[in-house]
Amino acid sequence: MIKLFSNRVLMPLALFILLSYAAFAKPISLEEAKEIAMQHNLQMNKYSIELQDPSAYKLIASSHDIFSKATQNPTFYIYNFPQKGWVIVAGDDIARPILAYSKEDSYGLENLPDAAKYWLEIYDSAISEAIKQGVSQSEKIANEWLLARNPKKRNSLLAEVVPPLIKTKWGQKAPYNNLCPFDEEVIGRTLTGCVATTMAQIMKYWNFPKNGKGEKTYTHPKYGKLSADFENTTYDWDNMTNEYIYNSTKEQRKAVATLMYHCGVASEMYYGVEASGTHEFYIVSSLKTYFMYDPAIRRMKRSNYNDNTWTDMLKENLDNDQPMAYSGGDASSGHSFICDGYDTDGRFHFNFGWDGMGNGYYYINNVTLNSDDYSLMQYAIINIKPLENFNAQISLLKPLELKQEVVYQNSSVKINANIVNNESESFSGRISLRLFDAKNNFLMTIAEQKIDNLEINKPTEIPFETNPLFNTSVGKYYIKLYYKNDISYKWLLASGDNKLEIDIQKALSSENKLSLYSSPILSAYKIDKEKESNLKTTASFINTSEEDFKGIISASIYDEKGTIIKELASYNVTEALAPNTYIKDIEFSNAISDLDYGTYFIGFRSKDEGGEFALVNTNNFISFVKFEIVPPDLITDSQLKKWIKSNKGQLSEVIINNDGGIDSTTTNLEALAKIEELGCSSFELISINELIRHMPNLNTLICNNNSLIELDLSKNIELTYLDCSENQLMNLDVSKNIKLIELDCYDNRLNELDLSKNIELTHLDCSENQLSNLDVSKNIKLIELDCYDNQLNELTISNNIELEFLDCHANQLTNLDMSKNIILEKLYCWSNQLIDLDVSKNIELMLLDCSENQLTNLDISKNIILDSLYCSKNKINNLDLTNNINLINLDCSENQLTNLDISKNIILEKLYCWSNQLNNLNVTKNINLTFLLCFENQLSNLDLINNINLTFLLCSGNQLNNLDLSKNINIEILECSKNQINNLDLTNNINLMSLGCSGNQLSNLDLKNNMNLIGIVCSDNQLSSLDVSPLTNLWVLNCCNQAEGFILYLTDAQKGTFTEENYCNAILKEKDGSICEIEWLDIYPNPTADKFSIESKFFADEIKILNLAGEVLYKATLNSEKTEIDISNLPAGVYLVITKGRIGKVVKN
C-alpha cells in the first residue's frame, strides 16, 4: 500500500520503559499531578518565586476528557504553566512521570496537530494496557518519581542539551499555501502538506540554496500539470520570517509561499483542501536533486536499531547542528515533522509544522509490557546539510598545476589555476590557496588574490606564488582552491578536480653548523595581547658540522610572506659547542605587544663569531612554528554566540569565528557600526548587550521572545523601533533613545518606565508588566497606547490628543478622563473598577469595550459611528441605542436590563444579551443578524422569521413554548434547552451541525433532513423514539431520560460508537426495525403460563415489562428473596422485558 504523509495522520510512539525489578504502582491524584507539574516548571526556571503559586497551574485536560474512560483514573494530565509552556504528567506512577513538556506556547486541544494528538493516544493506550495487565513499577521509574517530586535531589537540573534548532513556526495554511493549487469547487487553497512544510523549515534553517537546480513538472489528477523552475528562482531567505502575522509584508508572504510550493512540487505533493500528502522519501531525493544538499543524506528505519543506537544517531546529528526530518505512522499513512533538539533526560524536541502548536520535548523510548513495537514505522532522515561546494560560481577547468619539480620546507611554491566563472553574472571577490595535511585538516592559507569582474564562461589562468610553507614537516600535503564573493562572508570550495597533492621535502641544508635537535615549543600558540603580552619559545640545537660552534642563536618573528618582523631574543654560545653535541631547552622571551593582530612564525638563525646569520637546519623538524595574535572576543555569552553562528546573514561584513565569536578588529567594529537593523527573536538569549553596544547606527531592534534580563540601549541613539517584548526585563532605560517612534516592551517584569525623553513616540505597548504608574504626558505624538494587564490605578491621557487607540484593560482604574481625546477610535477599558465612563466627546469612537466594570449607566448617544459595543458584566439597567445606527456587534450580557430596543440597529450582526432580565426581545428589524445569544432571560416568545442569516442561536433558559425556525435555513448551532417547547420543526434547517434541546416537552424530533449534524443533546424530554441513523457525521449524542419504552434507531456503525452513557435505558433498533442490542436477557421458562426468572446479575436493576405498543405494564426490582417475575395477571401475548439497556422477549400462554 502506498504510504502518504499527511497533516491528518499521526505518529505512533511509545512512552515508558518497564524493567523486571518490581515495585508497586499506583494512580496519581489531580492534586499530586499539579504539584509534579509545578516542580517540573520550577526546576527549569531556577525556582522563581513568581512560579510557586499552585493555583496558577491550569489543568487543560485529562485523558478522560479526550478519550474513552478505559481506566478508572486518568492516564495523564495536561497543565499549562503560568508563563508560556505546558507539561503532560502521567496519571499512574507505572509510567515515567513527565511524558512531555514545552517551554514555548501554551497547550490547547482546539486545532491540535494530529501528530501531537497521537502522542496522547499512545500515552493513554500504553498506560491503560499496563494497568490492565497489572504490571509492576520498575525501579528506574520509581526513582524518577522520587526526583520528580523533589527535583532538587537530582544530580543536575533538567536542561536543554541542544535547544530547538528550528526557529520557524510555520504551518500549512495562508500565507504558506498562497501559491498552492486553488480548488474551484471549495473556493479555497489546498494545504501545503506536512512533507513540504518539513522540507521548507529545514531549508530555511540553512538559508540554502540561493537558487535551485533544474525544473520539474508532474500531473495532479485534479489540478493538472504543476511545475516549478528551481534553477531560475532566487529564494528570498531574508524575507522569510520565523512567524507570520496579519501585517506581514507582501514580499514576506510571497517568499515563504514560493519555497513551500517548490518543496511540494519537488516531492510530487498530492494536494487537497482538507489534507495534502506525499511519500516522505521524496525529502531525500528532492534535497539532493533540486536543492544541492549533501549526498550523504539517509533515511533510517527505527526498527533496524536498538534504542541506544537510534538515540545516539539522533543526538550526533543534533550535536552537529543538523535538524532531521522525522516521521511515524502505520502501513497506510503517516506524518512528517522535524526533530531538532534534545534535553538531559533523553526527550527529543519536535516541531510539528502546525504554527508552533504542540511543539515540545517528548519521550521516544519504546519498550512496552506487551513488546508492542510502536517504532516499526518510524523513520529519521539524517545528515541534512548543504553541499560544501554547492553550485560553485568558480570552477577549475583542469587540476591545479604545480610549476616546479620539488617542494621544500619553508619555501614558496608556484602554482597555476585555470578557472572559469559558471554563474550568469560577473564575479568580483577573492580567490585563495589553502594548505591541508595528509588527513585533510586545514592548516593555513598560503596565497590569496583579488579578482575584479571575472567574465562569465571565460577561461582564465591565475598564477600564484605562495607564502613560504612554514609550519610544515617532511611529508604529504594537499592544496585546494577557494573563492569568496565580495558580497559574501563565506569562503567556498571551487568545483572541479580540486585537490593538488604535494610532497614536501627536507629544506636544503645551509652552511649553518647548527640544526634543530627537537621540535621547538611555544608558551602559547594563540595569544590575546590584553591578557598576555610576552611570548616565550624553547628550542634545542645540535652541532651537525665537523667544527666547533661559538656565536649567536637568534629567534626571530616572521610574517606569512617570510619577512622578518622583529627579533624575539638571542642567545650567546660563549663556550664552544663541539661537533655532534647539543644544547637543550634554550629559552627566548620578549614582549610582543607591539605586534598587530595576525598570523606569525618563529624561526631560528645562527652565526659564528664574525659571520652572517643563516637559518639553522631543520633536521626533519618543523623549523618555523606558527602562532597567532588574536584580538579579544567581543562576545563572551555562549548563547549569543550560538545565535550569531546561525544568523551570519544579518552580520554580512563581520568576520565570525567558528564558535560564533567576533574578534575586536577594526574591520569588525566598522562592519558592526554599519548595521541598522537587527532581529534576534526567539532564541532564549539572556543578554545581547555585548553585540548591540557596537551598533551606534542601529535604528531597528527586534529581540522579543527571549529570556533577556538586561538590555543596555545607551549606545543605540539612532533607534526608532524597539521590540523587546516577551522577555524577563525588570528595567528598561530608553532615556538616550530620543528618536524612538515605536516601543513594544510587553510581557516583561517592568515596574517602572520613564518615557519623558521619548517625545517622538507614536506607538507604545507596555502591557503585561507590573507598572503601577505610567506617565505619558510628554508623549504628545502618541497614536496607539497598549498598557493593559498592569497595576495602574490611574492613567492621565489629557495631553495625548493624537491618540486613536487605547487599550488599558485589566488594571485597577477607577476613573478615565478622555475628554481631550476627541479623535479616539478604539477603546478597551474592560476589567477595571470604573463606576462612570464619559465618552460624549469621543465622537470618532468606533469600538468600545468597557465590560467587567461597575457601570450602572452608559451614555453612547453621541457615538453615532460606533460599530462595536461590549459592555457585559456591569450593572447597567438601561441602554439607549437609538442613535447607534451603525452598530454591528453588541454584547450587553450579564447586566440588569429589563428592556432592550434594537429596532434602530438594523445592520446589527451579532447580539449577545444573555443573563439579563429581558421578557421581550424584538429582532424582526435586524435582518443581518448572524449570532444571537439571549439565553438565561425571561423570554416567552422569540420571533426569528425575518432573521434569515442567523447561523448561531443560543436561547436556552427562557420560557419559550414555541420556536419557529422554518426561515432560518442557515442556522448551524442551536441551543434551546431548558424551555417549555413542545414542538421543534427542523425540516428546513439542513445546515444544522449542533443541536441542544434538553429539558423541554418534546414528544417528537424529526432529524432526517439534518444530515450535517455532528452533535445532539436532547435529554430530559418526552420522546417515544429518535432516529439518528441518517446522521453519518454524528459523534456526540445524549438522549437519556425520555418516555417509557423510548426507542433509538441507529446504524450498526453507530452502535459501536455510542454506549449506555449516551442513551441510558433506550431500546436500540437498527434502521430496518430489528432490535440491535448486543446482549439479550436470558429468560426461563419461555413461553410461560405465569412466572419467569432472569439471570441473577440483573437483580439490582429495575425490571420493566412493556407491551409491543411500548406501554409499561409492570415494574419490579429483584433480589435474593424475590427471584421471579409474576405476569399471571397479563393476557396471553408477546411482551418485552428491559433492564439497564438489555432487552428480552417473553411469550405468555
Secondary structure, DSSP 8 states (H G I E B T S, - for coil): ---EEETT-----------SSEE---B--HHHHHHHHHHHHHHHTTT-GGG--GGGSEEEEEHHHHS---SSS-SEEEEE-SSS-EEEEESBTTS-SEEEEESSS---STT--HHHHHHHHHHHHHHHHHHHTT--EEHHHHHHHHHHH-GGGSSS---EEE--S------SSTTTTTTS-EETTTTEE----HHHHHHHHHHHHHT--SB--SEEEEEETTTEEEEEESTT-B--GGG--SS--TT--HHHHHHHHHHHHHHHHHTT-B--SS--EE-TTHHHHHHHHTT-B-TT-EEEEGGGS-HHHHHHHHHHHHHTT--EEEEEE-SSEEEEEEEEEEETTS-EEEE-SSTTTT-EEE------TT---TTTT-EEEE---B-TTTT-SEEESS--EE-SS-EETT---EEEEEEEE-SSS-EEEEEEEEEE-TT--EEEEEEEEEEEEE-BT--EEEEEE----TT--SEEEEEEEEEEETT-S--EE-BSS--EEEEEE-----S-SEEESS--EES-SEE-TTT--EEEEEEEEEE-SSS-EEEEEEEEEE-TTS-EEEEEEEEEEEEEE-TT-EEEEEEEEEE-TTS-SEEEEEEEEEEETTS--EE-B-TTS--SEEEEE---BS---HHHHHHHHH-GGGGTTS-B-TTS-BB--HHHHHHHHH--EEE--SS--S--HHHHTT-TT--EEE--SS--S----TT-TT--EEE--SS--S----TT-TT--EEE--SS--S----TT-TT--EEE--SS--S----TT-TT--EEE--SS--S----TT-TT--EEE--SS--S----TT-TT--EEE--SS--S----TT-TT--EEE--SS--S----TT-TT--EEE--SS-------TT-TT--EEE--SS--S----TT-TT--EEE--SS--S----TT-TT--EEE--SS--S----TT-TT--EEE--SS--S----TT-TT--EEE--SS-------TT-TT--EEE--SS--S----TT-TT--EEE--SS--SEEE-TT-TT--EEE--S-STT-EEE--HHHHHH--HHHHTT-EEE-TTS-B--S-B---BSSSBSSEEB--GGGTTSEEEEE-TT--EEEEEE--SS---EE-TTS-SEEEEEEETTEEEEEEE-
